Amino acid sequence: NPIHVPLNGKWQDPGVLCKDTVLATTYTPASSGIPNTGVIGEQTIDYSCPEVLGTSSTGSRTIVVAGEPSINLLGPSRLSIRQEEAYPAVELSACCLNSAGGDLDTIGTPNTAVVGSHLVVHICTHGDTGRQVSGQRSVSVDGRPSVTIRGETQIAIVRNQALADDGAW
């Protein structure tokens, strides 16, 4: 307890027995139903064991219907950052979504010292089935910004006269 069942999987009760201590017999108890394996989440089946003397005992079983793993990237799937800029790994992580826990692994961290395209892969592994799904983030590291001076690099400025600057880009 609990028992994990895949989404839309077949439910088979592993069995429950009642023991009547007065008659020293065992029998199958009444149950509250069967789980709906088409709905992800926890469900409970209750069992009732009435005895001849009018007393009864109850028990319950938890069934966890587990869906396929899914992954949500936090932040954009494509990102452009400048060379030497820190990669915000915490803000740009991912969430592993499934009802059975699971693990999230991240492969790759962009080397922001190297200009070019980098790939970060997040892998979500389902806690019960071991199935995996991945999400990718493409990170483009752009070169350091450059400044191009137009016109002369040295100019003479006459006091109290207007400056005509060709500018920069």
N, C-alpha and C positions, 0 to 999 in steps of 0.2 A: 504494500500500500504506500504510495500510489502506483497505479498501473498506467503506463503511457501507451497511447494508441495513435497511429498516424491519422491525419485528416482523411476522412472518408474510408478509413480502414474497417475491417471486420472486427466486431467485438465478440469475444468469447470469454465468458465468465470462467475463471479458473476453478470455481466451486466454493461453496460454503456449506457447512453441515451444522445442524443443531443436534444437541444431545439432551434428551429428556432424562433428567436424573431420577425421576420417580419410576418411570417405566423402563429405564435403562435402554432406550432406543435412540437411534440417530435418524434424522430425516433432513430433507432439503427445505430451507426456510422460504417464506414468501419474500419477494424483493419489491422495491418501489419502481422497478422498471429497468430499461436498458439505456445506456448512454447514447446520445445523438452524436455520432462520430463525424457529422457534417458541420459541427460547430466547434471552433477552436476554443480551448479553455478548460477549466476544471468543472467536473460534474461529480455528483455523489449518488451512490446507490445505497439505499438503506435496506437492511435485512431484519426480519422479525421472527423470533422463535418462541411462540407461545407454548406453555407446558400444560399438562393435564390439570394441575391444581389452580390454573388461572394466572399464574405469574408468567412473565415473558422476559426475554433478553433481546437486545438489539445490537446490531453492529453496522458498520458502514464501510464502504470502499470508495476511495477517490480515484476517478479516472481523469487523466489529463490528455486531451486531444491536442496533438502537436501538429502545427502546420509546417509547411516548408520554410526554411530559413529565408529571410529577406534582409536586404541591407539598405540603409539610407545614408548617403553621403551628407556630411555636414559642410555646407559651403558649396561653391561652384565645382563642377566637374572639370572645368578648364580654368587655369589660373596663370596669370602672368606676373612675375615678380622681377625686380632688378637684381643684377649681380651683387652678391655679398649681402643681400637683404635676408633676414632670418625667415625661415619657412615656419608659418604659424601652425605647427602640427596639432596642437590641442584644439584650436578653433576649426581646423580642417580635418577632423577625424571622421568617423562613421559610427552608425548605430547598427548593431546586430539585432534583428527583430525576429523572435520566434518564442513560442510559449514554453520551450524547454531549456531556457538558459542559453547556453552556447558560448562560444569563444569568438572574439574578434582579433584577428592578427593583421598587422600592417607590414607590408613588404616594400622596402624602398623609402628613402628620404632624399629629396632633391639636393644635390650638391650645388649650392648657390654660388660657389666659386667658379663653376663651369657654365659658360653660356651654352644654351641649347635646350632641347626638349627632354624632360624627365618624366618618369611614370611612377605613381604611387598606387599600389594595389592594396585594397582592404578585403580580407577574406572572412566571411561569417560561417562558422561551423555549427550545425544543429546539435544541441546537447544530447539528444537521444539517438537520432538516426545517423549522425556523422556526415550528413549531406552538407555540401558547401555551395556557397554562392559568393561572387566577388563583385566589387565595384572599383572602378578605376578613376584616377584623377590625373589629368595631363597638366604638367607644370612647365611653363616656358620661362627660362631664365634669360632675361634680356641683358645685353652688355651695359656697362656703365654709361651714364649719359655723357654726351660730348657737347662741347660748345664750339661753334664755328664763328670766328670774328670776321665780319665783313668790313672791307675797306682796310685802312692802315691800322696797324697794331699800336702805333704811337702817333699821337696827335698833339699839336701845340694849341693851347687855349689862350686866347687873348682876353685879358681882364675886361669885364663888362660887355662882352660880345656874346651873341647867341652861339650855342654849340650845335653843329649839324653832325649827328652820329648816324652812321650807316646801320648800327644795331648788331645784334647777334641772333643766332638760332641754334 
